[in-house]
Amino acid sequence: MNDFLQTSAYFGLALTLLIFTFSQKGSKKFKFPLFNPILVSAAIIITILVTCDISYDTYATGADLIAKLLTPATICYAVPLYRQIEILKKNWITILISVTSGCIASILCVFVCSIAFKFTPEIYAALLPKSVTTAIGIGITEELGGIVPITVAVIIFTGIFGAAFAVNICRLFKITNPIAKGLAIGTSSHAMGTSKAIELGEIEGAMSGLAIVISGLMTVLLAQVASGWI
């Protein structure tokens, strides 16, 4: 059986779809923040690979087929944004200021933590793009001489945290405006958070998708300035 799994080109694809479907149903049933489908799926898949002694390369052979859908899936964020284009036109100044403020706050948090815990410049540079999408974050880290694996890990963690606790945090701070909720989620937790914002409503999803783009561009500029602080 193990030999079959090792040689099957579609093992990773089938495993990912099966586990994610299972995790998604469990998340809807238990309604607990940490039962996020992405987090649960990752934990179960890692456990299976380690237990069955299956290499990541073998798993990735099939799972990478899903990764190829990332680009068209990202482009689909433009659909709800187009439907809410009038809201964008009326609030573009507020949107720009809000997302920029979020990017500045994110970088300041990294700076304060780096000073408090005495991080090296390489780790500091790796943490700066923690709230942007992976493709942009890796480019920023490489440009600043940071450690790319740390960047990837912290971006994934940030996204999962945002997807898991975004609703609770908005409720805690009594954020009810759909535009504000969407911008906050997209700015702080990129695509993973946006998947949650879409569940909240079309306006939230559209604003969150827009925030991904703006925050990515702003972080590229701000990270260049902040990189010289340590």
C-alpha positions in Angstrom: 0.0 0.0 0.0 2.8 2.4 0.9 4.5 1.6 -2.4 1.4 2.5 -4.3 1.1 5.9 -2.4 4.8 6.6 -3.1 4.3 6.1 -6.9 0.8 7.5 -7.4 0.9 10.9 -9.2 -2.5 11.9 -7.8 -2.0 10.8 -4.2 -1.3 14.3 -3.0 -4.2 15.8 -4.9 -6.7 13.2 -3.7 -5.4 13.4 -0.1 -5.6 17.2 0.0 -9.2 17.4 -1.5 -10.4 14.6 0.9 -8.9 16.1 4.0 -10.0 19.6 3.2 -13.5 18.5 2.6 -13.5 16.7 5.9 -12.0 19.7 7.7 -14.5 22.1 6.1 -17.5 20.1 7.3 -16.0 19.8 10.8 -15.4 23.5 10.9 -19.1 24.2 10.0 -20.3 21.7 12.6 -18.2 22.7 15.6 -18.0 26.5 15.0 -14.7 26.8 16.9 -12.1 29.4 15.7 -9.1 27.0 15.7 -11.1 24.5 13.6 -10.1 26.4 10.5 -10.2 24.1 7.5 -6.7 25.2 6.3 -5.1 24.7 9.8 -6.8 21.4 10.4 -6.0 20.1 6.9 -2.3 21.0 7.3 -2.1 19.3 10.7 -3.8 16.1 9.4 -1.8 15.9 6.2 1.5 16.4 8.0 0.6 13.7 10.5 -0.3 11.3 7.7 2.9 12.0 5.8 5.1 11.5 8.9 3.2 8.4 10.0 3.3 6.7 6.6 6.9 7.8 5.9 5.9 9.6 2.7 8.2 12.3 1.5 7.0 15.8 0.8 8.2 15.6 -2.8 5.9 12.6 -3.4 3.0 14.4 -1.9 3.7 17.6 -3.8 3.7 15.8 -7.1 -0.1 15.7 -7.0 -0.8 18.5 -4.6 1.0 21.0 -6.9 -1.9 20.6 -9.3 -4.0 22.6 -6.8 -1.3 25.3 -6.5 -1.7 26.0 -10.2 -5.2 27.2 -9.5 -3.9 29.9 -7.2 -3.5 32.5 -10.0 -7.0 32.2 -11.5 -8.5 31.9 -8.0 -6.8 35.2 -7.1 -8.1 36.9 -10.3 -11.6 35.9 -9.3 -11.4 38.4 -6.4 -12.0 41.0 -9.1 -15.5 39.8 -9.6 -17.0 41.0 -6.3 -14.8 44.1 -6.5 -16.4 45.0 -9.9 -19.8 44.5 -8.4 -19.0 47.0 -5.6 -17.3 49.5 -7.9 -19.6 52.3 -6.8 -18.6 51.8 -3.1 -14.9 52.0 -4.2 -15.4 55.2 -6.1 -17.2 56.9 -3.1 -14.7 55.7 -0.5 -11.4 55.5 -2.3 -9.6 58.1 0.0 -10.8 56.3 3.1 -9.8 53.0 1.7 -6.3 54.2 0.8 -5.8 55.8 4.2 -7.1 52.7 6.0 -4.9 50.2 4.2 -1.8 52.4 4.5 -2.4 52.8 8.2 -2.7 49.0 8.6 0.6 48.5 6.7 2.4 51.0 8.9 1.0 49.4 12.0 2.1 46.0 10.9 5.7 47.2 10.2 5.9 49.1 13.5 4.8 45.9 15.4 7.6 43.9 13.7 10.1 46.7 14.5 9.0 46.8 18.2 9.2 43.0 18.5 12.6 42.9 16.8 13.9 45.4 19.3 12.4 43.7 22.3 13.6 40.2 21.3 16.9 41.4 19.7 16.2 39.8 16.3 19.0 39.8 13.7 18.6 42.0 10.7 17.9 38.9 8.6 15.1 37.8 10.8 13.7 41.3 11.0 13.7 41.6 7.2 12.0 38.2 6.9 9.2 39.4 9.3 8.5 42.7 7.6 6.1 41.3 4.9 4.2 39.1 7.2 0.8 40.5 6.3 1.1 40.4 2.5 0.5 37.6 0.0 3.2 35.0 -0.3 4.4 35.9 -3.8 5.0 39.6 -2.8 6.4 38.7 0.6 9.1 36.4 -0.8 10.2 39.1 -3.3 10.5 41.7 -0.5 12.5 39.3 1.7 14.9 38.4 -1.1 15.4 42.1 -1.9 16.1 42.9 1.8 18.4 39.9 2.4 16.0 38.2 4.8 15.4 34.5 5.4 12.7 33.3 2.9 11.5 30.2 4.8 10.8 32.3 7.9 8.8 34.7 5.7 6.7 31.9 4.2 6.0 30.4 7.6 5.0 33.7 9.2 2.8 34.7 6.2 1.0 31.3 6.5 0.6 31.7 10.3 -0.7 35.3 9.9 -3.2 34.2 7.3 -4.5 31.3 9.3 -4.8 33.4 12.4 -6.8 36.1 10.5 -9.1 33.5 9.0 -9.7 31.8 12.4 -10.2 34.9 14.6 -11.2 37.8 12.2 -14.9 37.5 13.1 -14.2 37.4 16.9 -11.8 40.3 16.7 -14.3 42.4 14.7 -17.0 41.5 17.3 -14.7 42.3 20.2 -13.9 45.8 18.9 -17.5 46.3 17.7 -16.5 46.7 14.0 -19.8 46.4 12.1 -19.3 48.4 8.9 -18.8 45.8 6.1 -16.2 48.1 4.4 -14.1 48.4 7.5 -14.3 44.7 8.2 -13.2 43.8 4.7 -10.3 46.3 4.7 -9.1 45.2 8.1 -9.1 41.5 7.2 -7.5 41.9 3.8 -4.8 44.2 5.1 -3.8 42.1 8.0 -4.2 38.5 6.7 -4.1 38.6 2.9 -5.7 35.8 0.8 -6.5 33.4 3.7 -8.3 36.1 5.6 -10.1 37.2 2.4 -11.6 33.7 2.1 -13.2 34.3 5.4 -14.3 37.8 4.4 -16.1 36.4 1.4 -18.1 34.2 3.8 -19.2 37.4 5.7 -20.6 39.1 2.7 -19.9 40.3 -0.8 -18.9 43.8 0.3 -16.5 42.4 2.9 -15.0 40.1 0.3 -14.6 42.8 -2.3 -12.9 45.2 0.1 -10.6 42.5 1.4 -9.5 41.5 -2.1 -8.8 45.2 -2.8 -6.8 45.5 0.4 -4.6 42.6 -0.6 -3.4 44.6 -3.7 -3.0 48.0 -2.0 -1.3 46.5 1.1 1.1 44.6 -1.1 2.2 47.7 -3.0 2.4 49.8 0.2 4.4 47.2 2.0 6.9 47.0 -0.9 7.5 50.8 -0.4 7.4 50.9 3.4 9.6 47.8 3.9 12.4 49.5 1.9 12.3 52.4 4.4 11.9 50.3 7.5 14.7 47.9 6.5 17.3 50.5 7.6 15.9 50.8 11.1 17.8 47.8 12.4 
